[in-house]
Amino acid sequence: MCGVIGIVGKGPVNQTLYDGLTLLQHRGQDAAGIVTCHEGKLRMRKALGLVRDVFQTRHMLRLQGNMGIGHVRYPTAGCASSAEAQPFYVNSPYGITLAHNGNLTNAEELHKSVFEADLRHINTTSDSEVLLNAFAHELQEHTHSTRLTADAVFDAVAAVHRRCRGAYAVVAMIIERGLVAFRDPYGIRPLIIGRRDTLMGPEYMVASESVAVSALGFEVYRDVRPGEAVFVDQDGKMYSRQCTEQRAYAPCLFEYVYFARPDSIIDKVSVYKSRMRMGRKLAEKIMRERPQHDIQVVIPIPDTSRTSALELANCLGVKYREGFIKNRYIGRTFIMPGQQLRRKSVRQKLNAIELEFRGNNVMLVDDSIVRGTTSEQIIQMARDAGARNVYMASAAPPVRFPNVYGIDMPAVDELIAHDKTVDQVADSIGADWLIYQELEDLIDCIREGNRDLQQLETCCFSGEYITGDVNPAYLRQLELLRNDQARGQVDEGELEDVGIG
C-alpha cells in the first residue's frame, strides 16, 4: 500500500506536498519522495525513511516549482530498496515522472512487452517503473507534434488501460505540460481531486485520501472515477475523459477496515461512519450467537479499531475502556518481515493498563487478524495483566487468501485463518472465544454510505479476484516473493537529490 499526491499550483508547492505526505504517512513508512518542476527541470528528492526524516531544509529549498508529485511507500514484495523509492522518471517523451499506488497483476508480461516491443529499459523490479515506461511509450505513440494536447494524454491512458491489469491509482507529471491522474477500471485503489480558488486562479490537487485534500485548504471536488483520466495543464485548466469502460465500481474493502484514516472519505463513503457500522454489526452478531455473554469491558487494540469498538460497546451496553497505550514510533507489524521481528515489535508497541484488565471478562476488538502474531501476544498481555477471560472480535471477516492488488498480505501458509475454523483460530491465538464480522455485513457497512458501489473488492476474504486474471500459478509466484524467507535485506542508501533536465 502506498500514498500518492500531485499538485498544480500558482505558487511554490514543495511545502504543500510535504504536508500532504505527512497526512498520508500511514499508507507507507518505508520510503518517501517528492519531485517538482521548475524552469523546465525536475527537482527530485527520495530516500528510505519517514517523510520527516527524508526531507531536511536543504532538500526543501531545492524542490522549487509550482507543480509536483509525491509518494510514500511500503513494499509489497522483495526487499525494501532505495532503488525502488518513488517517483520514477523517464526522459522521453518530454520528461515524465510517475508515482503509483497498487499492483499490476500482469507486471511480468508487461515488463517483457516494454523491453522487447517498446525498446525501453527497466532498472528495478518495481511494477511502477514498468507502468511509467508503458505510459511514456503510449504518449510518444499518440503525440504527433511538440505541443501536447489533453486528447493525446487521454489516448495514451486508454492504451495503458488496454495493456495493464490489476489495481493502480497513478499521478504523473510531464515537464512544463501538466499533471496526469488516472485510476484502474475497477477503482480498486482510491484517488480524489481537490480544488482551491486563489486570486491568481484555481489550484488542483489529487491524492490517495480526502484528508490530504481538506486538511491543506483544498475543497474536495470529486473522486477520480474508475477508468477515468484527469489532466491539469500547467496553467491550471482541468480536462477529463473516461478512457476505458468502467467494469465495476469496486473499491478495496481493506481501505475502510484498516488502511485509510478515519477522517477520510473514500468514494463518497465516510471511513469513520463505515467503522461505526462495523461495530454495530459485530454487536448484533454477538447478541445472536451469544445472547448470554458475560463481557464486562470492551477494549480496542489501538488505533484503527477504536471506532468499531466504541460502537460495539454502546450497542452491547457494556463499558468501553482504553486498556493499551501505544508507542507511536513502531511501524505496523503485519507488514514487517520476519516472525521474530514482528513478535518483538508488538511488545515494544503496546503496553497494558493493568487496572482495566484485572478480574474482568474482556472483549478485545481489532480491525482484522492476518497472521495472528499480534493477536496472540496481545491476548497473552491481557491475561498477564489479570484478565479473567479474554474474548476477541475482528471487525473484518477471516483473512484466508493473499491480496494481489497492492496490500502486503503474506503467503497463504502465513495467514492464520487460511485452513482453520473459527474455533481453531481462537485456540491458536489463545482466546476463550472469537467472533468475526460476516463478509455480507462488512459489504453492507460500506455500501450503506454509497449505493452506487455495485460491488467491492473482497479477494483476501473471499478468494475471488475481481480482475479475473489471477490463477494458482500466479499465486504460487506471489508466495515466493512475499514469504518471510524471500525478503531481502534493506538497502539504506539514499537515491536521489538531484536536478534533472
Buried (B, 14 or more C-beta within 10 A) or exposed (E): BBBBBBBBBBEBBBEBBBBBBBBBBBBBBBBBBBBBBBEEBBBBBBBBBBBEEBBEEEBBEBBBBBBBBBBBBBBBBBBBBBEBBBBBBBEEBBBBBBBBBBBBBBBEBBBEBBBEEBEBEBEBBBBBBBBBBBBBBBBBBBBEEEEBBBEBBBBBBBBBBEBBBBBBBBBBBBBBBBBBBBBBBBBBBBBBBBBBEEEEEBBBBBBBBBBBBBBBEBEBBEBBBBBBBBBBBBEBBBBBBBBBEBBBBBBBBBBBBBBBBBBBBBBBBBBBBBBBBBBBBBBBBBEEEEEEBEBBBBBBBBBBBBBBBBBBBBBBEBEBBEBBEEEEEBEBBBBBBEEEEBBBBBBEBBBBBEEBBEEBBBBBBBBBBBBBBBBBBBBBBBBEBBBBBBBBBBBBBBBBBBBBBBBBBBBBEBBBBBEBEBEEBBEBBBBBBBBBBBBEBBBBBBBEBBEEBEBBBBBBBBEEBBBEEBEEEBBEEBBEBBBBEBBEEBBEEBBBBEEBB
